[in-house]
Amino acid sequence: MSSFQGQLFFLFVLTVGCLFGLDATDVSGDERDSSLSKAEGNGSSVIGPEYMIDPDLKDQGNPKGKYFEFAMRLSDSKIFRGDDSTLEPRKSIRKERKIFVYIPAAYRDGTKAPILVMHDGPSNLALVRNALDNLTTDKPGKRKLPAFIAIAVENGGDDSKGSQRGLEYDTMSDRLARFIDEEVLPAVLANAEIKKSFPNIAFTKDPWGKGAMGCSSGGAAALTMGWFRPDLFRRLITYSGTFVDQQDDDAPEEAVYPLGAWEYHSSMKLIENSEKKPLRIFTHVSEYDNGFKDQEGTFHNWVMANERTAAALQAKGYDYRYLFSKATRHCDSKVFEHTLADTLVWMWQDYEPDNS
């Protein structure tokens, strides 16, 4: 992105941010508390180019939860068996996928826990674990999290068109949401090691108590889960989202969504032309995210796709937050370390525990 285009983008962010009462200034160091930490901070914001790890994403010595890990064989699945006709033989497919589960110390066995499903497990589970340890305590402060259970799910293997991961994450359908709801979550509840520690473990049925999070195609997958099944998942976090055409060219979904996730913001205007859904959506893109430069130096694809997706969410009146991070790259760890605690707090804003 050229300096001139960066200035134009900043002005765009400032305009959108003002509509929501959000100060769209650089956010680093102590300035973070004046903008990103606002619980009411819907809208767009620019961060960087300096970054620091949020103290709430570090180990502060608070009580630790319990961590579990197990595997699910693809051949046992009724939804993602690894044998779809769209898969390319040259792309590897896992025989089993690992499931990583973290149950915070604040969770009480028998209560109906909210959950956060994380794609490309274990991904950023270490940061989420620390956030749960630090922000579910009784210490004073406005930054709080409910005692949600984090479930990081490994993808099926490889990447992009013709891959199992691409099939799971880049396809415009409810298939991934159904896979998580019908196969992964029951497997977590039935796991012997988990049941030994939490014999009465339960998940909430409230879709406002179920979130999804991912980066790259995993980010697009998080939005797609909620978009097609808002009755199951409503709190969505996407970093460096792949809102581009990575859906397999042979996928049946091509008949309705020929440009894959690009259709969220394409001339189809899927977001703007669809009935507003009960969703809360975080999106992010890095300045040097994936894409290409044209002869004038303009970045296309990931950056443009995320800008247009955020604009569509704003136009439709969604509860949304959009971050543009300067001097960072695709799924940059600096961005997660700087923002994830605020993102989680904003995402779980107004959550009411399921006491039914």
C-alpha positions as CSV (number, residue, x, y, z in Angstrom):
1,M,0.0,0.0,0.0
2,S,1.5,3.4,-1.0
3,S,1.8,6.2,1.5
4,F,-0.9,8.1,-0.4
5,Q,-3.3,5.1,-0.4
6,G,-2.5,4.5,3.3
7,Q,-3.6,8.1,4.0
8,L,-6.8,7.6,2.1
9,F,-7.5,4.4,4.0
10,F,-6.8,6.1,7.3
11,L,-9.3,8.8,6.4
12,F,-11.9,6.1,5.5
13,V,-11.3,4.4,8.9
14,L,-11.5,7.8,10.7
15,T,-14.8,8.5,9.0
16,V,-16.3,5.1,9.8
17,G,-14.9,5.2,13.3
18,C,-16.4,8.6,14.0
19,L,-19.8,7.2,13.1
20,F,-19.4,4.7,16.0
21,G,-17.7,7.0,18.4
22,L,-14.4,5.2,18.0
23,D,-11.1,7.1,17.9
24,A,-9.3,5.7,14.8
25,T,-5.8,6.6,15.8
26,D,-2.7,4.5,16.0
27,V,-3.1,2.3,19.0
28,S,0.1,1.2,20.7
29,G,1.5,1.2,24.2
30,D,-0.7,3.1,26.8
31,E,-2.9,4.5,24.0
32,R,-4.6,1.1,23.8
33,D,-6.9,1.8,26.7
34,S,-8.4,4.8,25.0
35,S,-9.8,3.0,22.0
36,L,-9.6,-0.8,21.6
37,S,-10.4,-1.5,25.2
38,K,-13.7,0.3,25.0
39,A,-16.4,-2.3,25.3
40,E,-18.7,-0.2,23.1
41,G,-16.0,0.0,20.4
42,N,-17.8,-1.0,17.2
43,G,-16.3,0.3,14.0
44,S,-13.0,0.5,12.3
45,S,-9.5,1.3,13.7
46,V,-5.9,1.4,12.6
47,I,-3.1,-0.1,14.9
48,G,0.6,-0.2,14.7
49,P,3.3,0.0,13.5
50,E,4.6,-0.6,17.0
51,Y,3.2,-3.6,18.9
52,M,3.4,-5.1,22.4
53,I,2.1,-8.2,23.9
54,D,-1.0,-7.5,26.1
55,P,-0.3,-8.4,29.7
56,D,-3.5,-10.3,29.9
57,L,-2.1,-12.7,27.2
58,K,0.8,-13.6,29.4
59,D,1.0,-16.1,32.3
60,Q,0.2,-14.0,35.4
61,G,0.2,-16.9,37.8
62,N,-3.5,-17.2,38.1
63,P,-5.2,-20.6,38.6
64,K,-4.8,-22.8,35.5
65,G,-7.6,-24.7,33.9
66,K,-7.2,-28.2,32.4
67,Y,-5.9,-29.1,29.0
68,F,-6.9,-32.1,26.9
69,E,-6.0,-33.5,23.5
70,F,-7.5,-36.3,21.5
71,A,-7.9,-37.3,17.9
72,M,-10.8,-38.0,15.5
73,R,-10.3,-40.3,12.5
74,L,-11.5,-38.7,9.2
75,S,-12.8,-42.1,8.1
76,D,-15.2,-42.1,11.0
77,S,-16.8,-38.8,9.9
78,K,-20.1,-38.6,8.1
79,I,-19.4,-35.1,6.9
80,F,-15.6,-34.8,6.2
81,R,-14.3,-38.3,5.4
82,G,-11.5,-37.1,3.2
83,D,-13.0,-38.8,0.1
84,D,-14.8,-35.9,-1.7
85,S,-14.5,-36.0,-5.5
86,T,-13.3,-32.4,-5.6
87,L,-10.1,-33.3,-3.7
88,E,-6.8,-33.4,-5.7
89,P,-4.9,-36.7,-5.3
90,R,-1.6,-34.8,-5.0
91,K,-2.7,-33.0,-1.9
92,S,-2.2,-34.7,1.4
93,I,-5.1,-35.6,3.7
94,R,-4.7,-36.3,7.4
95,K,-5.9,-39.7,8.6
96,E,-7.0,-38.1,11.8
97,R,-7.4,-34.6,13.2
98,K,-6.4,-33.6,16.6
99,I,-8.8,-31.8,19.0
100,F,-7.3,-29.5,21.6
101,V,-9.6,-28.5,24.6
102,Y,-9.0,-26.0,27.4
103,I,-11.4,-25.8,30.3
104,P,-10.7,-22.8,32.5
105,A,-10.4,-23.0,36.2
106,A,-13.4,-20.7,36.5
107,Y,-15.7,-23.3,34.8
108,R,-17.9,-25.2,37.3
109,D,-18.8,-28.8,36.3
110,G,-22.4,-29.2,35.4
111,T,-22.9,-25.6,34.2
112,K,-23.7,-25.0,30.6
113,A,-20.5,-23.5,29.2
114,P,-20.2,-21.1,26.3
115,I,-17.6,-22.3,23.8
116,L,-15.1,-20.9,21.3
117,V,-14.2,-23.1,18.4
118,M,-10.8,-22.3,16.9
119,H,-9.8,-23.3,13.4
120,D,-6.3,-24.7,12.4
121,G,-5.9,-26.0,16.0
122,P,-3.9,-25.5,18.1
123,S,-3.4,-22.1,16.4
124,N,-3.4,-19.4,19.1
125,L,-4.7,-21.5,21.9
126,A,-1.8,-20.6,24.2
127,L,-2.9,-16.9,24.1
128,V,-6.5,-17.8,24.6
129,R,-5.6,-20.0,27.6
130,N,-3.8,-17.1,29.3
131,A,-6.7,-14.7,28.5
132,L,-9.1,-17.1,30.2
133,D,-6.8,-17.6,33.2
134,N,-6.5,-13.8,33.6
135,L,-9.9,-12.4,32.7
136,T,-12.2,-14.9,34.4
137,T,-10.9,-14.1,37.9
138,D,-12.6,-11.9,40.5
139,K,-9.9,-9.2,40.2
140,P,-11.3,-5.7,39.7
141,G,-11.4,-4.2,36.2
142,K,-13.7,-3.8,33.2
143,R,-12.1,-6.4,31.1
144,K,-13.9,-9.7,31.8
145,L,-14.5,-12.9,29.9
146,P,-17.1,-15.6,30.6
147,A,-15.6,-19.0,31.4
148,F,-15.9,-20.3,27.9
149,I,-14.4,-23.6,26.9
150,A,-11.9,-23.3,24.0
151,I,-11.9,-26.1,21.4
152,A,-9.2,-25.9,18.8
153,V,-9.8,-28.2,15.8
154,E,-7.1,-29.3,13.4
155,N,-7.9,-28.9,9.7
156,G,-8.1,-32.0,7.5
157,G,-4.8,-31.2,5.6
158,D,-3.0,-29.2,2.9
159,D,-4.4,-25.9,1.6
160,S,-6.3,-24.0,-1.0
161,K,-8.4,-25.4,-3.9
162,G,-8.5,-29.2,-4.1
163,S,-7.4,-29.7,-0.5
164,Q,-9.3,-31.0,2.5
165,R,-8.6,-27.8,4.4
166,G,-9.9,-25.8,1.5
167,L,-13.0,-27.9,1.3
168,E,-13.6,-27.4,5.0
169,Y,-12.8,-23.7,5.2
170,D,-13.4,-22.1,1.8
171,T,-16.7,-23.7,0.8
172,M,-19.8,-21.5,1.0
173,S,-22.1,-23.8,2.9
174,D,-23.2,-24.9,6.4
175,R,-21.1,-28.1,6.2
176,L,-18.3,-27.0,8.6
177,A,-20.9,-25.7,11.1
178,R,-22.7,-29.0,11.0
179,F,-19.4,-30.9,11.4
180,I,-18.5,-29.0,14.5
181,D,-22.0,-29.1,16.0
182,E,-22.8,-32.8,15.1
183,E,-19.4,-34.5,15.4
184,V,-16.8,-32.4,17.2
185,L,-18.8,-31.1,20.1
186,P,-20.3,-34.5,21.0
187,A,-16.8,-36.0,20.8
188,V,-15.6,-33.5,23.3
189,L,-18.5,-34.2,25.7
190,A,-18.0,-37.9,25.4
191,N,-14.2,-38.0,25.8
192,A,-13.2,-40.3,28.6
193,E,-10.4,-38.1,30.0
194,I,-12.5,-35.0,30.0
195,K,-15.4,-36.9,31.6
196,K,-13.0,-38.1,34.3
197,S,-12.3,-34.5,35.4
198,F,-15.7,-33.1,34.5
199,P,-18.4,-35.9,34.7
200,N,-21.2,-33.4,34.2
201,I,-19.7,-31.2,31.5
202,A,-22.3,-29.5,29.3
203,F,-22.4,-26.9,26.6
204,T,-24.9,-24.1,26.2
205,K,-27.5,-24.5,23.5
206,D,-27.7,-20.7,23.2
207,P,-26.1,-19.7,19.8
208,W,-25.0,-16.4,21.5
209,G,-22.9,-18.7,23.7
210,K,-21.0,-20.2,20.7
211,G,-18.2,-18.5,18.9
212,A,-15.8,-19.4,16.1
213,M,-12.3,-18.0,15.4
214,G,-9.7,-18.4,12.7
215,C,-7.1,-16.8,10.6
216,S,-6.7,-16.8,6.8
217,S,-9.1,-19.5,5.3
218,G,-9.9,-20.3,9.0
219,G,-11.1,-16.8,9.4
220,A,-13.4,-17.0,6.3
221,A,-14.6,-20.3,7.8
222,A,-15.6,-18.6,11.1
223,L,-17.7,-16.1,9.2
224,T,-19.2,-18.8,7.0
225,M,-20.2,-20.9,10.0
226,G,-22.2,-18.1,11.4
227,W,-23.5,-16.8,8.1
228,F,-25.1,-20.1,7.1
229,R,-25.9,-21.3,10.6
230,P,-26.6,-18.4,12.9
231,D,-28.8,-20.7,14.9
232,L,-25.6,-22.5,16.0
233,F,-22.8,-19.8,16.1
234,R,-23.1,-16.1,16.4
235,R,-19.8,-14.7,17.8
236,L,-17.2,-14.7,14.9
237,I,-13.6,-13.7,14.9
238,T,-11.6,-13.5,11.7
239,Y,-7.9,-12.4,11.3
240,S,-6.4,-11.9,7.8
241,G,-9.7,-13.4,6.4
242,T,-9.5,-15.1,3.1
243,F,-12.6,-13.4,1.6
244,V,-11.4,-14.3,-1.9
245,D,-12.2,-17.0,-4.4
246,Q,-10.6,-20.2,-3.0
247,Q,-13.7,-22.4,-3.2
248,D,-13.0,-25.4,-5.4
249,D,-13.9,-24.9,-9.0
250,D,-15.8,-28.3,-9.0
251,A,-17.7,-27.6,-5.8
252,P,-21.5,-27.8,-6.1
253,E,-21.7,-24.5,-4.3
254,E,-20.2,-22.8,-7.4
255,A,-23.7,-22.8,-8.9
256,V,-24.9,-20.4,-6.2
257,Y,-21.6,-18.7,-5.1
258,P,-19.3,-18.9,-8.2
259,L,-16.7,-16.6,-6.5
260,G,-16.6,-18.4,-3.1
261,A,-16.1,-16.1,-0.1
262,W,-15.5,-13.2,-2.5
263,E,-19.3,-13.1,-2.8
264,Y,-19.6,-11.6,0.6
265,H,-18.6,-8.3,-0.9
266,S,-18.7,-8.8,-4.7
267,S,-21.3,-7.3,-7.1
268,M,-23.6,-10.0,-5.6
269,K,-23.4,-8.0,-2.3
270,L,-24.3,-11.0,-0.3
271,I,-24.0,-9.2,3.1
272,E,-25.8,-6.1,2.0
273,N,-28.6,-7.9,0.0
274,S,-29.3,-10.5,2.6
275,E,-31.6,-10.1,5.6
276,K,-29.5,-9.0,8.6
277,K,-28.5,-12.0,10.7
278,P,-28.0,-12.1,14.5
279,L,-24.2,-12.0,14.4
280,R,-21.4,-10.2,16.1
281,I,-18.3,-10.1,13.8
282,F,-14.7,-9.1,14.2
283,T,-12.5,-8.8,11.1
284,H,-8.9,-7.8,10.5
285,V,-6.4,-7.4,7.7
286,S,-2.6,-6.7,7.8
287,E,-1.0,-4.0,5.7
288,Y,1.2,-6.5,3.9
289,D,-1.4,-9.3,3.9
290,N,-1.6,-11.8,1.0
291,G,-2.5,-10.5,-2.4
292,F,-0.8,-8.7,-5.2
293,K,0.2,-5.2,-6.3
294,D,-0.9,-3.7,-9.6
295,Q,1.3,-1.3,-11.6
296,E,0.2,1.6,-9.4
297,G,1.2,-0.2,-6.2
298,T,-2.3,-0.9,-5.0
299,F,-2.8,-4.1,-3.0
300,H,-5.6,-6.3,-4.1
301,N,-7.4,-9.4,-2.9
302,W,-6.9,-9.9,0.9
303,V,-6.6,-6.2,1.8
304,M,-9.3,-5.0,-0.6
305,A,-11.6,-8.0,0.3
306,N,-11.4,-7.3,4.0
307,E,-12.0,-3.5,3.5
308,R,-15.0,-4.2,1.4
309,T,-16.4,-6.8,3.8
310,A,-16.0,-4.4,6.7
311,A,-17.8,-1.7,4.7
312,A,-20.6,-4.1,3.9
313,L,-21.0,-5.0,7.6
314,Q,-21.1,-1.3,8.5
315,A,-23.6,-0.5,5.8
316,K,-25.9,-3.3,7.0
317,G,-25.7,-2.2,10.6
318,Y,-24.0,-5.2,12.1
319,D,-22.2,-5.2,15.5
320,Y,-18.7,-5.3,13.9
321,R,-15.1,-4.4,14.6
322,Y,-12.5,-4.0,11.9
323,L,-8.8,-3.6,12.4
324,F,-6.2,-2.6,9.9
325,S,-2.7,-3.4,11.3
326,K,0.3,-1.4,9.9
327,A,3.6,-3.0,9.0
328,T,2.3,-6.6,9.6
329,R,1.9,-9.6,7.4
330,H,-0.6,-12.5,7.0
331,C,-1.7,-14.0,10.3
332,D,1.1,-12.0,12.0
333,S,1.7,-13.2,15.6
334,K,2.4,-9.5,16.7
335,V,-1.2,-8.7,15.9
336,F,-2.6,-11.5,17.9
337,E,-0.4,-10.7,20.9
338,H,-1.4,-7.0,20.7
339,T,-5.1,-7.4,20.2
340,L,-6.5,-10.8,21.1
341,A,-7.5,-10.0,24.7
342,D,-9.4,-6.9,23.6
343,T,-11.0,-8.8,20.7
344,L,-12.2,-11.6,23.0
345,V,-13.6,-9.1,25.5
346,W,-15.4,-7.2,22.8
347,M,-16.7,-10.4,21.2
348,W,-18.2,-11.7,24.5
349,Q,-19.7,-8.3,25.4
350,D,-23.3,-8.7,26.8
351,Y,-23.1,-12.4,27.0
352,E,-25.6,-13.8,29.6
353,P,-24.8,-17.2,31.2
354,D,-27.2,-20.1,30.4
355,N,-28.8,-20.9,33.7
356,S,-31.7,-22.9,32.3
